[in-house]
Amino acid sequence: MSIDRTNPTTRVGVDDHDEDDHDENDHDEDGRVEGEHDRDAAELRTALGLAAADGPAGDGPAGDEGDRTDLDRLRRRLTEAADAADLLDLAYRTVDSPYGPLLLAATTEGLVRVAFEREDHDAVLERLATTVSPRILRSPGRTDAAARQLDEYLAGHRRQFDLALDLRLAHGFRRDVLTHLRAIPYGTTESYKTVAVAAGSPAAVRAVGSACSHNPLPLVVPCHRVVRSDGSFGQYLGGHDVKAALLEMERSP
C-alpha cells in the first residue's frame, strides 16, 4: 500500500513492486528497506504539520529503534486525525496465526475482510480500495476485538465469534450462504447440498461451493465446516491442510 503523506485526505493506492529490486537491500524485522523509516517519518511529519513543533525525526531514543518509535507515533496521530475527521473508511492490520499472517480489515460497520497470506495481502488491499473505499490506512484499533477473538479461537479457547460483520462483499445467494454458515455449530460439518437447501436453493450445490471459495471472512464465517457429501474436504481458501487442521482442532475435546 502507498499513501501520499503530504495530505492526510488523499486516496490510497497500491504500488507495483519488483521483488528483484530489493534483493540486495537491508531490511528490518518489519520487512522495510533500510532508510524507509526516515523517509516515511519525514513525510508523515509534513502531513501532520509536525516538523516545526516536534523537531526532526530521530529526536527520541537513538538509532533505528528510536526512528521506528517516532514513526509509529506519527502514524498513530495521522490515523487518529483521519478517523476523527471521518476520513478513514477502512482500517487494516496483519496478525500472526498458526497458519501464517492474516490480514484483517474493518469498516465503521464491522469486520469486512479476513485474508490468508496465500490470497496475496497486497492484492486484497487493492481490491478493497477499489470495491469499498480508497480511504484506507493501517490502524489496529478498529480490529482489536477481531484480532483477540481470532487468537482465542485458534488457541482452542473460543467457539463462537461475537463481532460486528460487514457483509457488503457478498451479494444475493452468496450472502444467504454466508448467513447460514454462521449457524453451523463449532465442531460439526454440513455438506454443500445441505447448505444449499438451508440457503433456499436445493439445486445450487455448485453455487454454495463458489460462495465458500469467495468467502470474504474465512474463519469468522466458518466455510471450513462445509464438506462434500462423501466426507472429503473439498477446496478451502487457506488450503487443504489448514482446513483439515481447523476441523481437527474443533473435534478435539
N, C-alpha and C positions, 0 to 999 in steps of 0.2 A: 504494500500500500504506500501511497505517497500523498503529501498534502502541501499545498502552497502555504507555508507557515507565515508569510507576510500578511495574511488576512485570515483571522480565525473563522470567517464565514465562507471561505472558498469551498468549492466542491472537491470531493476526494476522488482520486482515480487510482489505477494500478499501473506501475511501471513495468516495462518489458525488461526482463533480466536475462543476461547471458552468463550462465554459470562459469564459463571458461574465463570470463573477465576477472573473476575474483579468486581464482585458484591459488595465486601466488601472494595474496594479501593476508595480513594477520587479522584474525577475528577474535573477539572476546567471547565470553560464555553465552552471550545473547545472540551470537552469530553476526554481530555487526562488525564491519570492516574498521580497522584502526583509523581514527580521525573522524569517523562519522559522528561520534558523541559531541565533539567540539563544534562541528558544523551544525548539527541539529540544535545544540544548545543556543548557538548564536541566532539561528533562525527563529527559534521559539521565543527568545528574548525580544526580538524585533516584533513578533506577532503580538506579544503581550505588553509591549512598551516598557520593558524592564531594564533596558540597557543602562540608562542613566541612574535609575533608582537602586539597582541591585549590584552594579559593578560587573566586571567581565566574568565569563564562565570560568569555573575553577577556583573561585574565591573561598569555597568551602574546604573540606578536607583535601589534602594534597593528592595528586596523582589521578589515575583512571577512576578509582573508587569515588573520589570527590566529584569528578566530572559526571559520572553516572548518577550520583545522588542529586546533583544540581539539575541535570536534565530531567530526571524523574519528577522532581519538584515542579519544574516548568511545565512538564506535560500535564501534571495534575491540575495546575492552575488554568491551563488552556482548556482542558476538558471541563472543569467546573464552570468556567466562564461560558463556554459554549452551551452547556446543559442549562445553566441559569437563564441564558438568553433564549432558550428554546430553539437552539440551533443544532442540537445533537439528536438526530433521528435514530441512529444505530450505534450501539456500543458493543465492542467485541473484546475478547481476550482469548488466550490459549491456556489450557491447563494440562498437567501431566495425568496420565492414566496408565493402567497396566497394559493397555493396547495402543500406546503411543499418544502423542499430543492430540487433544481435542480442541476444536475451535468452537467457542460459544458466542452467539450474537443475540442481542435483545433490542427490541424497540421499546417505546414507552408503554406498549400494551402487554409485552411479555417476551419470553424466550422465543425467538423466531428461527434459530438455526443451531444445530449441533453437527459438526462435521469431523469425520475421521481424517487422519493425515493423508491416507491414500486417495481422498477426494480432491486433494490439492487446495490447501487453505487459501492461497493467493487467488486461485480461480473462483473459489466460493465467495470470497470478499468482492471480487469484481462483479460477480452476478448479483450479489446483494446490493451493491452500489447502483446497478442498472435496474433491478426489479423492485427494490424497496426505496432506497434513497441514497444519493451520493454524499449526504451529510453523515459521515461515519468516522468514528475515532476509536482507537484502543482505549478502553476505560473499564476497569474491572468492577467498579461499584455496582452497576446495574445487573451484573451477572453473578454477584457474590452468592446469592441463595442457590442458584443453579449449580455453581461450582461445588459448593458444600454438599448439596444433596447427591450430586453425581459421585463425589468422593465416598460418601456414606454407602451409596448403592453398590459401587464397585468393590467396596470392602466387605460387602455382605451384611451391612448394618441397616439397610433401608429397603423396604419392599414396595413402597409407593411414593411417587413424587407429588409434592404439594407446591406447584409452581403455576404462575400465570403464563399461558402459552398464546402466542400469536401465530395462527394457522393460515395467514394470508398467502403463503406459498403453495398451499394445496387448494384445489378447486373441485367443485362438483363431486363426482363419485369418489375421487381420491380423498377428499376431506371426510366423506362419510366413512370410508375405510379407517382413516386415522382416528376418527372419533370412536369407532368400535374397538380398535386396538388398545386404547387406553383402559378398556374394561376387561381385557384378558388378564386374569389373576396371575400374580407372581408365581413362578414355579409350574405353570401349566402351558400348554400349547393348543393351538387350533389349526386346522387345515385351511388352505386357501379357499376351498369350497365352503367350509363353514363360515368363514369371514364374508364371502360373497353373499351368502344367504342372509347373514346378520346385517349386512350393509344395504340390503334391499334389492340386490340383483343376482339371483342364484346362478345365472349363466355366465356371470362376469368373472370367472376364475382368473383368467389372464390379466384382467384389469386390476384385480387385487394384487397380483404379483408386481404389476407396474407401479401401483400405489406404494407398495412396500419398498421397491427399489428406488423410488423417488421421495421417500420419507425425509422431510427436512429436519426432523427431530429424532433421529435414532437414539436408542437407549431410553430417553424420556418417554417417547411414544414407542412402545416395545414391539416393533415389527419383527424382532428376532424370535418372538413367540409364535410366529406363523411358519408352519412346516407343510411339506407335501403330504398327500393322503397316505402314502406308504411309510411315513415317518421320517423320510430323509429331509435334510435341512433346506435344500434349495439355496438360492443366492442370498447374499447379505452385503449391505454397504460396507461393513467393516471387514468383510472377508469370512470365508467358511470357518476358519479356526477361531475367530472371535465369536461367531455365533455359537459354535459348539461350546466354547468356554463359558459364555453367558448362561446358556441353558444348563450346563453342568453346575455352575455356581448356584443357580436358582433351585436346582433339585437337591442341593446339599442341605442337611438339617441345620 
